[in-house]
Amino acid sequence: MKREKLTDLAINQSGFIFDPATGYSYNANETAVLIIDQLIEGKEVEQIVEQLIIEFEVAKDEALSDVEYFLRVLENYNLVERTNAY
């Protein structure tokens, strides 16, 4: 997964995200911010899912669904590029 563009984002913990390359800004919830932070740290999908389970006390299928959905959002904004889907 290519995620280099994520490291250029300015992100605060309240969910405001600014992309200096495009000038676009986004609002994200706590789950999305955690996912982005984990991606920036180089974590894989499975590790992010486990972190969501621990952090938010959700079922594995719900955590996986959230991660997959948000990865598609990031792909649509050209912030990540996956070579294969989970």
C-alpha positions as CSV (number, residue, x, y, z in Angstrom):
1,M,0.0,0.0,0.0
2,K,1.3,3.4,-0.9
3,R,0.7,5.9,1.9
4,E,3.4,8.5,1.5
5,K,0.8,11.3,0.8
6,L,-0.6,10.8,4.3
7,T,2.6,12.0,5.9
8,D,2.2,15.4,4.2
9,L,-1.2,16.0,5.8
10,A,-1.7,18.3,8.7
11,I,-3.9,16.5,11.2
12,N,-5.2,17.6,14.6
13,Q,-6.7,15.3,17.1
14,S,-10.1,16.9,16.8
15,G,-10.3,15.6,13.2
16,F,-9.4,18.6,11.1
17,I,-7.2,17.5,8.2
18,F,-5.4,19.8,5.7
19,D,-3.7,18.6,2.5
20,P,-1.2,21.3,1.6
21,A,-0.6,19.6,-1.8
22,T,-4.2,20.3,-2.9
23,G,-5.4,22.9,-0.5
24,Y,-8.3,20.7,0.5
25,S,-9.4,20.3,4.0
26,Y,-11.4,17.5,5.5
27,N,-13.2,16.7,8.8
28,A,-12.7,13.2,10.3
29,N,-14.1,11.4,13.3
30,E,-12.0,9.8,16.0
31,T,-12.0,6.5,14.3
32,A,-10.7,8.0,11.0
33,V,-8.0,9.9,12.8
34,L,-6.8,6.7,14.5
35,I,-6.8,4.9,11.2
36,I,-4.7,7.6,9.5
37,D,-2.3,7.7,12.4
38,Q,-1.9,4.0,12.3
39,L,-1.3,4.1,8.5
40,I,1.3,6.8,8.9
41,E,3.1,4.6,11.5
42,G,3.2,1.8,8.8
43,K,0.7,-0.5,10.4
44,E,-1.1,-3.1,8.2
45,V,-4.8,-3.5,8.0
46,E,-4.9,-6.4,10.5
47,Q,-3.0,-4.4,13.1
48,I,-5.3,-1.4,12.6
49,V,-8.4,-3.6,13.0
50,E,-6.9,-5.0,16.3
51,Q,-6.3,-1.4,17.5
52,L,-9.9,-0.4,16.8
53,I,-11.1,-3.5,18.7
54,I,-9.1,-2.5,21.7
55,E,-9.7,1.3,21.5
56,F,-13.4,1.3,20.8
57,E,-14.5,-2.2,22.1
58,V,-16.1,-3.2,18.8
59,A,-16.5,-6.6,17.1
60,K,-13.8,-7.6,14.6
61,D,-16.2,-7.5,11.7
62,E,-17.3,-4.0,12.5
63,A,-13.7,-2.8,12.9
64,L,-12.7,-4.4,9.6
65,S,-15.7,-2.9,7.9
66,D,-14.7,0.6,9.2
67,V,-11.1,0.2,8.1
68,E,-12.1,-1.0,4.6
69,Y,-14.6,1.7,4.1
70,F,-12.2,4.5,5.2
71,L,-9.4,3.1,3.0
72,R,-11.8,3.4,0.0
73,V,-12.5,7.0,1.1
74,L,-8.7,7.7,1.2
75,E,-8.3,6.0,-2.2
76,N,-11.0,8.3,-3.6
77,Y,-9.1,11.3,-2.4
78,N,-5.9,9.8,-3.8
79,L,-4.3,9.8,-0.4
80,V,-3.5,6.0,-0.4
81,E,-3.1,3.5,-3.2
82,R,-3.7,-0.2,-2.6
83,T,-2.4,-2.8,-4.9
84,N,-4.9,-5.4,-3.6
85,A,-7.9,-5.1,-1.4
86,Y,-8.3,-6.9,1.9
